[in-house]
Amino acid sequence: MKTVSAALLPMITVDRKARCPLHRQVYDAYRAAIAEGMLRAAQQVPSTRVLATELGVSRIPVLHAYAQLVAEGYFQSRVGAGTHVAEARMHGMRPLRKFSRLHEPDEDAVWQRDGAFLVGQVAHDHFPARVWNTLVSRYARSSSPRSLNHGNPMGLWALREAIAGYLRTARAVRCEPDQVMIVNGTQEAIAISAQALLAPGQRVWMEEPGCQSARHIFALRGCHTVPVAVDAEGLNVAAGTRQCWHARGVLVTPSHQHVLGVTMSASRRLQLLDWAERARAWILEVEGDPEYRYEGGRVPSLQGLDPHSRVVYIGTFSKLIFPSLRLGYLVIPPEMLERFRSIRIPMDGGPPTFCQSAAADFIREGHFSRHLRRMRLLYGERRAQLVKSLREHLPSAMEVTGDQAGLHVALTLRGVKDVEIAERAARAKLWLSPLSLCYTGDARRQGFMLGFGNVAVEEIPRAVDRLRAIIAAD
């Protein structure tokens, strides 16, 4: 099998009219690129044939230049592996910074942290990667030139059809495939909704405590957010109407509240729908992990209870499949479809098409539902162990909420400063999300969101014990 070179063509030019020979011009250009760090150690360079063709010169001067660079230690060449930039051995030049798989930049580690309690993480090692790779390979092998073009700005029809079927069955969402828009995640869904439904200067209810990134999105739209308290029944609708009856919208996470993890009660859901209809306001219902419920029956969507089409339903597969898939969706009221489509097209033209086909088959062929059943059992065990360990090892002056569903619980504590504790815990590879940072007002609870999706059952008691020691040292 022929191996395709991984080398990129460098910025090299030659001047046939110059007094300097062609081979020397090539040699000088490479030497300068290495000295300036434009070419790095171990980076592959084009073959002499490819470079000669690109420069429009005979292969002879390129061969001479490469031979000189190899002889002086700038290049190294191995049969079957091509020619690469060697480790720096340059007299009078600054040493090259080494880049390799053993010396990767630190910023990748910021996003791929190891350790307990990081919110939003899933059990990657339990994902059916072989099945997923087979589905992706299927479409990689069968792709046509037409499939390389832009797709439908609403998303691939097969995936929209699969999502609509899933939502009708599992979440009691009333929708058809043409109401589904595929997006790159929850934040893009909120941004599109804000553009489509809200005008600058209008007010939007936000859960308090709530999602900080959503607040920033509304601020970019020029909207004013109104913090509405969350209690044991979810968003306090009566408090919201007293604060700002004429708000134009509300963002709510009813199945597992974004911070405290509580589930919105049936009476609060009906109150919210009634207010939205009378105030002609829009409800953005955001759900991230509605399938993971461990106590009580499954809770239907708010959208499915809405007789007036005032709800935009927003979901994501980040916690149901894997985060880097960057696959989310909106269910749009029928009369607003053209508005949303007209907003979406100038924003990014539509979602990437490649993985949509694989995701559609992952759902249609039953892999998705089987994966969810397995993960619900796994996360249920981890959740039970976390709650048990917290209650056994942490002080009585604490409260655990949100443990009936989702992939995190909220731990509230008295007499501590959660930000300072989180900073100390990070040095011990415990990733705590302070509750106080999720508030906009002065009444801020102290405590943490504790994710358990990526923590093995046997590791949880040890992690909680380390957390206890850090809190005790405060």
Secondary structure as UniProt FT lines:
FT   TURN            16..17
FT   HELIX           22..35
FT   TURN            36..37
FT   TURN            41..42
FT   STRAND          44..45
FT   HELIX           48..55
FT   HELIX           59..71
FT   TURN            72..73
FT   STRAND          75..78
FT   TURN            79..81
FT   STRAND          82..85
FT   TURN            91..92
FT   TURN            101..102
FT   HELIX           107..111
FT   STRAND          116..117
FT   TURN            119..120
FT   HELIX           124..126
FT   HELIX           129..142
FT   HELIX           145..148
FT   TURN            153..154
FT   HELIX           157..170
FT   HELIX           177..179
FT   STRAND          180..183
FT   HELIX           186..197
FT   TURN            200..201
FT   STRAND          203..208
FT   HELIX           212..220
FT   TURN            221..222
FT   STRAND          224..231
FT   TURN            232..233
FT   STRAND          234..235
FT   HELIX           237..243
FT   TURN            245..246
FT   STRAND          249..252
FT   TURN            258..260
FT   HELIX           266..279
FT   STRAND          282..287
FT   TURN            290..291
FT   HELIX           303..305
FT   STRAND          311..316
FT   TURN            318..321
FT   HELIX           323..325
FT   STRAND          328..331
FT   HELIX           334..336
FT   HELIX           337..348
FT   HELIX           354..364
FT   TURN            365..366
FT   HELIX           367..393
FT   STRAND          398..401
FT   TURN            403..404
FT   STRAND          408..413
FT   HELIX           418..427
FT   TURN            428..429
FT   STRAND          433..434
FT   HELIX           435..438
FT   STRAND          447..451
FT   TURN            453..454
FT   HELIX           457..459
FT   HELIX           460..472
//
